[in-house]
Amino acid sequence: MRSFFSILIAISYLQLLAQQAPVLERTVTLAAQDERLDIFLKKLSQEAGCIFSYSASALDVNRTISYTFQDQPTREILETVFDGQVKIKQKGVYVILTPPPNTSKEVVIRGYIVDKNSGSRISDVTVYNPVTLRAVTTDQYGYFEYVVKKPTPDDYKLIVKKVDYTDTVVLASQKRSSFQKISIRLDKEKLNNVGANIAKPATHLWSWTKRSVANIHLSNMRDTIQRTWQVSFVPFVGTNRKLSGSVSNDFSFNILGGYSGGTNKAELGGLFNINTGSVKYVQAAGLFNINGGLTQGAQFGGLFNLNLESTRGVQAAGFMNLTTQHVRGAQVAGFLNLAGEHIEGAQVAGFTNIGNTIDGTQVAGFVNVAKNVYGSQIGFLNIADSVQGVPVGFLSFVAKGYHTLELGTDEVMPANISFRTGVRAFYNIITVGIRPEKTDSVTWSFGYGVGTSPKIMKKLYLNFELTANQLSKGNIEALNVVNRMYAGVDFQVARKVALYAGPVVSIRVYDTTFNRHPELFTHYKPTLQQQQTYARYDLASELWWGFKAGIRLF
């Protein structure tokens, strides 16, 4: 039992230590007046709860100092009393103090970023060089460390950026080791623009975690940096470093994949390209392209293209194209094209096209879907709310188009039911017919056709239709198709009610090897105008004039 409580106490103690700030970030209030440095360090170690390890000869701790520190972190106190000329390393409760390396090949710039008004330290601040684009961020205690190899005069200029704060330019000391406390102030205009601040993270297309360094940089960088070119191996491993998502390049080459703020002329990616902003002229990738801004020119993706704003030009992909806003040009995909808003041009897909308002043409191997179409739809199945043009396909459903239920009769089948759907300029017909008989099996037919119905005058329309109907008795056992060409009139006698009638030219094609075809005419027998046999194919044909008439319900 005693061992159990000992373990419990040890665990509780470790949790308490874990919750405390690191030794170097613990705030201390301390004063010294003409006091030897070694004595001061002893007092500081007691206040901060640490043990200092150093060489007295290397750091000259016999000198006297006079300082007053009020609620300042241990790190800042050490940097102040040693004038930044000390290397500080923490190991547990031990703080090791050594002189900085005596070399001109490396410069270390470090410090805290604090709020100018409150004095509080600020985390997740971007500190970068505008020439090299080397960037670091402050930790949760507002501390940063910026290391430069083989420094040049340009390396000492740093820009400090943070969401809702004004941008600050800093000229760092050219000592090989320096410490700076940098104050930044809130920008009231940016702070008031709450909507923009909330919406901006939605455009960041690459964030492995909420606290990833790259995502922090993206949040802080409001302005886009311009560069002539960039090369990257994967996102953030390239010439634009961690700031690549905030850099717009004229030319961009990504060996595997890249992430940029935008492209002004051309971008190539072995696997993928991702841009938070606009892309112009040419973009090609082995797998996919994703753009957050306007895309202009030609975009080629082996698998898919995704544009979160508008597309102007050609968007071509092996599988899918998706544009959330307008498309002016063409979308060409092996499987699916989707546009969230207006399309001016064409959508061509192996399987499906989906759009809102179409000014142009949709061509799909299976289905086209749109709200308003000013042009044409060509596909097996076309679906739209309204069409000012012609949908061509096996079936077209237009909510504000032409759809009727027809009850009629003709010289072959006394009772027919047909459904018409599409627009009057071009519609599809599905029809079934039946001939009641006293035998066990009834004669019936089913068929498909197309038609057009131009307007002659108010309430009066012409009808031109082509249909093909399989005629069978009982089961379908052999070819027996009646092809009909109809020309008639359609008169609307009331709202959603019309009468129709007209002559028909019919051509029957049937299998001559089958001798149980149903009788062709029972209640009316027209004269056969032509009969012909095709012995080589075991087929025969018959031609005659007939009629059809009935009522249509809209």
Secondary structure, 3 states (H helix, E strand, C coil): CHHHHHHHHHHHHHHHHHHCCCHHHCEEEEEEEEEEHHHHHHHHHHHHCCEEEECHHHHCCCCEEEEEEEEEEHHHHHHHHCCCCCEEEEECCEEEEECCCCCCCEEEEEEEEEECCCCCECCCCEEECCCCCCEEECCCCCEEEEEEECCCHHHHEEEEECCCECCEEEECCCCCEEEEEEEECECHHHHHCHHHHHHHHHHCCCCCCCCCHHHHHHHHCCCCEEEEEEEEEECCEECCHHHHHHEEEEEEEECCEEEECEEEEEEEECCEEEECCCEEEEEEECCEEEECCCEEEEEEECCEEEECCCEEEEEEECCEEEECCCEEEEEEECCEEEECCCEEEEEEECCEEECCEEEEEEEECCEEEEEEEEEEEECCEEEEEEECCEEECCEEEECCCEEEEEEEEECCCCEEEEEEEEECCEEEEEEEEEECCCCCCCEEEEEEEEEECCEEECCEEEEEEEEEEEEEECCCCCCEEEEEEEEEEEEEEECCEEEEEEEEEEEEEEECCCCCCCCCCCCCCCCEEEEEEEHHHCEEEEEEEEEEEEEEEC
